[in-house]
Amino acid sequence: MPFPIKTCILCGEEFELKPDKPGYANRCPECSVPESSSTSADLTEVLDPKSKREANEARREAMRNMLYRKDS
């Protein structure tokens, strides 16, 4: 059974849609290559330990205020 022929939505090139193909089903293998991970760096990786600690303290305080706030 032959593989279905698809057309890439980015470059318009035709390709065979094979099982276990990485990426999207409507993009050719060249266009499915993931972009560099440095542009999508996680905020927690960027913060230094002091900033992480301050953010965690603020997060805990906000949760404490929400949970134990008296409804008046």
N, C-alpha and C positions, 0 to 999 in steps of 0.2 A: 504494500500500500504506500503510495507516494505521499510525501509531506505536503501540506497545503502551501501554496504560494501566496505570500502577503506583500503588500506595498508599504514601505516605511513612511510614516506620517511626517518625518522631519526632512529626509533627503529625497524621498520619492523612489528609491531603489527597491527592486523586487528581491525577496529573499525567501528561503524555505523556512517555515516555522517548524523547528525540530523540538522533540521533547528535551527537557532539561536545559533549554536555552536560557542563559542569564538575561535579566532585564525584562522589558515590556514585550508583550506579544505583538504590538503594532509598530515596533521599531526594529531596524536591522541590527545585527550584532555590533557594528561600528558605532551606531548612535546610542546603543544601550550601555556603553561603558560608563560606569559611575564617575561623577565629577570628583575633583579632589576633596578630601575630607577636611582640609584646612579652612575652606569657606564655610562649612557647616559645623564649626567647632562648638562644642557644648559649653554653656556658660559656666558650669561647675569646673570644667577643665581650665578655664581662663582665670578664675578667681584665685587669689592667694589664700593661704590658710586663715589669715586674720579676717579677710572678707567673708570667707565661708562661715566662720564661727559667728560673726556678726549677723549674717543672713539667717543662720539657724536660730540664733537667739530671738531675732525679730519674728521669725516664723512661729516659734514656740509661744512667744508672748501674745501674738495675734490669735493663735488657737486657744490659748488659756482664756483670753478675753471673750472669745466667741462662746466657749463652752460654759464658762462660769458666770456669765453676765446675768444679772437679775433683770427680769422683764418688769419694767415699772411703767 
